[in-house]
Amino acid sequence: MSRSMPISVAELASRARCHVARMVHRANASHIGGCFSLADILAVLYGEALDHRPEDPTWQERDRVILSKGHAAAALYAVLAESNYFAIEELQQYGQDGSRLLTHVSHGVPGVEFSTGSLGHGLPVACGKALAAKRSGWAWRTFALLSDGELDEGSNWEAILFAGHHRLGRLTAIIDYNKIQSFGTLSEVLDLHPLADKFRAFRWDVAEVNGHDHSKLCEALAGRRPADAPPLAVIAHTVKGKGVDFMEHRLKYHYSAPRSGEQLQEVLRQLERTE
């Protein structure tokens, strides 16, 4: 099944969250909270900001997206399916034996640029792609989506220093800043504050936005910056478990999924109410 008519960004985000809930419930998987915090960002990218062709996923002039927080694979797969990269029915195979929809992002899926899951790798790879595009004269942009907890990895700060030095103007790092990582809040585990000042010190431009405000996200992500501008960090303030009252701001839902059919139905009821 494919979508013959375009849908709004709000509807894309809502459908993605509903797909994610069913996917992680069926697979008895995890990371639903981080998928929900990221859904609006992915919806704005694929619904508004990107130059891409779902019917031709390897189109040379496409913008590149690397989901470095690869544990949020379900959200990316849901948005790709709703964007016609592959059949929506295939989402039912997420996390099942023999499926290409692995529970961490796999480049075997149409529309996926790079397999991720080992945190701290996505931004360095995105820097390489952005530098290659700049030196080859290509106009396409590179977007790297990072978790905030992932910024504990030193490899990211090496990449941030590298990108600022080389003025990779068509590189955008988007930080899903929900302030909860696997073992606690950022303030408990390793505080990133002041995050914006850190990026500026490494010679990046910074935009801080509400990561659930589609118009603000589109304003930050849709423009085409000069190739020799500083790279851009979009710090998207988000809510872990966004859209479901008993999941929001809860560390438990970094790993837990809707365990019973009744709980799944309550999750879907709350998500569908927000459409």
N, C-alpha and C positions, 0 to 999 in steps of 0.2 A: 504494500500500500504506500502511495506517495501523496503529498499534498499538491493539488493542482492550483489552489488559490493561496496567495500569501496570507500570513496571519500577523497580527500585531506583536510587537515585542512583549507586551504584557501577557498576551495569551501564550506566546512561546515559552516564557519563563514559567507560567503556571502549568502548562502541559509537561514541561521538563520535570518540574518537581513531582507531579503525579506519576510520571513514568519512573522516576528514581525510587519513589516509595514502593511501587510494585516490584521493581527490579531487585532491590535489596531485600525485600521481604521474601520473594521467591527464592533467591539465592542464599538466604540467611547470611548476608554479607554485612558490610559496615560502611562507615563514613557518610551516613546520610546527612549529618549536621553540616559538614563541610560542603557537600553537594548543594544543599539548600542555600547556604550563604553565597555560593558562586553562581547560582542559576541566573540571576538578573544580569550579571556581567557577561556571561556567555550569550544570553538572549540578545543583548545590545550588540555584541560583536557580530554574531551571525545574522541578526535581523536588520541591522542598520549600518554598522561601521565597516565591515570587510568588503574588499573586492575579492570575490570568489565565485566559482562555478561548480555547484554540486554535481552537475552532469559531466564535469571534466575535472576531477579532484587534483590532477597533476598539472593543470594549466600553469604555464611558466610564469605568468604575471600575477598570480594569486598572492594575496597577503598570507603570510605564514603565522600560524598560531601554535604555540607550544604550551601545553598544560603541564607545568612543572610539578604542581601538586597532583601527581598521577593517581593518588588514592581517590580523587573526585571523578574517576573515569565515568561513572554512571551518568553524571550530569552532562558531560561532554557527549557521550553516545546518544543521550536523549535529544540534545539539541541538534546533533548531526542528523539523526533520523528524521526529526521534524523539519529539517532543512533539505530533505530529499537526497542525502548522501547514500542512504540505504533504506530498506523497507522498515517501517515502524514495527512490524511483527517480529523482526529479528531481536528487538529488545528483550523479548521473552527468553532468549537464550543466554542473557547476561549471567556470567559466573557458572555456567553449566559445562559439564565435560564436553570437550570437542568444540566449544564455541570460540569464535574469534573475539568476542566481547569479553575480554579478560577483566578482572576486577581492578587492575591497574592499567593505565592507558597503553594500548598496543598499536604500533604503526601498521599492523595488518588490517586495520579498519579504514575504509575510505574516509578521507578528510583528516586523518591523524598524521601529523608530520614526524613525530618522534616518540618512541616508547619511553615512558617515564614511570617513576615510582621510587627510585633512589633519590631522595630529596637533595637539592642543591645542584642538579645537573642541567635543568632546563634553561636557566638563564645563561650559563656559559655557552651552551649550544646556540641559543638565540643570538648571542653576541657574534658568534662565528658566521651565522647566516646573514646578520645585518651588515657585518664587515664585508662579506663576499658580495652582497648586493651593491653596497656603496662603491666598491672598487671596480665592479663590472658595469656600473651605470644603470642598474635596474631600479625601477621606481617602487617596487613592492615594499611593504612594511612588514616588520616582524613584531609579534606580540608574545610576551612570556607572562603566563599567569602563575603567580606564586602564592603559597600560603605564608602567613606571617610567621608561624613556627619554623618554617623552612629557612627563614633568614638567620636562624642560629648557625647555619652551615657556613663555614669560612669561604667555601668555593663561590658562594654568591657575592661576597664582598670583593673577592678578586675580580669577578666579572663586572661588578659595578664600577670598580676603579678602572678597568680596561675600557668599558664603554664610554665613560666620561672622558678619558684620555683621547680616544679615537673619534669623539664627537659623532656618535652613531645616531643621527637625528631621526632615523626612521625605525628606531628600536623603542618599544614601549614595554615597560614592566608594569604589570597590574598586580597589586598586592591585595589579596583577600584578607582584609584586616579585621577578622572576627574576634581576635584577642583571646582565643582559647586554642591550645595545642593538645597533643595527645595525653600529657600527664598533668595538665593544670592550666591556669591562666598564664598569659605572658608575664604578667607582673610577678607571678610566683616562680616561674621556670627560668626565664631570661628576658628581662624587660628590654623592649626595643625603643622606648621613648628616649629622646625625641626622634622619631623615624624620619620625618620630612627633612629635618636639619641634617641628618646623616647623609641622605641622598644629595642634598644641596652641597655638602662639603666635598662630595665626590664628583661634583660638576654635572649634576643632572638638574633638569627642570622638574618641578613637582606640581601635581594637581591633587588636592585632597577633596574627595567627594563622598556623598552618601551612596554606598554601593548598591542600594535598592531603588535609587531615583533614576529612572531610565533617561530622562532628559539631560540630567547632569552627566551621566555616564556617556551618553552620545556626544555631548559637547566636548568631553575630554578625549574621546577615542576616535571620533569620525574624521577629524582633520588630517590633512597630509602635510607633514612638517618638512622643512628644507633638509636635504641630505646631510648638511654639515652643521645642523643645529645640535645642541646638547640632547642626549637621550631623555626620554620622559618617563618619570615614575608616577603612576596613578595609584594613590593610596585610597583604596575603596573601603570605607568603614562599613562593615557588614555585621549581621547577626547570625551566629551559629544556629542552625535549625530554623531559619527564617520561614514563617508561615504557619507553624504549628505551635500552639501555646505551651505545651508541655515539653517541647524540644528546644525552644529558644533559650540561648545563653546557657545551655546545659552541657557540661563536659561529657556526661554519659553518652550523648548521641554523637560523639566523635566515632564511637565504635558500635553502639547498639543500633539495631534495626527494629521496625515494627514486628514483634514476635508472633502475635496472634492475628487471626483474620479480623477480629473485632477491633484491635488497635489499628490495623491497616485501614479499615473503613473509617475510623475516626480521623486519621491523618488525611485521607482523601476528602472527607467531608469538610475539614477546615481549609484545605487547599482549594477546593472547588468553590468554596464560599468567597474566596478572594479574587476569583476571575473577573 
